[in-house]
Amino acid sequence: MIDNHELPIGFTMELAQHSDILNRFAALSEAQQASIVDGAREISSRNEMRDYVENMFR
């Protein structure tokens, strides 16, 4: 997964709630994962993070 970068806690918690999305995220290339994590770092509310995770692959 992402080397030497901590995942935002809200992002990690939302991924834990959505195993199907977590599996798809884990299958991405490191560059694709980094791009998604960078986007997650810009999110400041729990509801926005939930929407972000639930819509990552739509």
N, C-alpha and C positions, 0 to 999 in steps of 0.2 A: 504494500500500500504506500502511502505517502511517506517518503524518507525524511527524517529529521524535521517534520512539521507536525505540530499538534493539531488535531482536528478540533474545531469549535465544539464545545460541550453540547450545545443545543442541537447541532447537526448530528453528532454521535447518538444522542438520545432519540432523535426522530428516526434515524436509520435503524436503531434497535427495535423500534415499534413497527417497522416495515421490512420484514425479512426478504421479501421479494425484491424490493428496491435495493436493499443492502447487497444482495447477491449480484444484481446487475451492476451496481457501483463497483464492487470488487473485481468484476470481470473487465472493467475498462482499463485502458492503458494508463500508465502513471501520469502522462500529460493531461489526459482527459479528466482523471481524478483531481489533479491539481487545479484545473480550471473550475471544476464544480466546487471544490473546497474554497477557492478564492471568492467565488460568488457567495458562499455561505458566510464568509467572514464579514460581508457587508450587511448582513441581516441583524436587526437589533431586537425583534420581538419573537415570542414563541409562536404566535399565529403565522407570522410571515415565514418562519423557519419550517413549520409544518407544511404550508403551501409550497414552499420551495422544494422540499424533499418529495412530497407527493406528486409534484409536476416535473421532476427532473427528466423523465423519459417520455414526456408527452409532446 
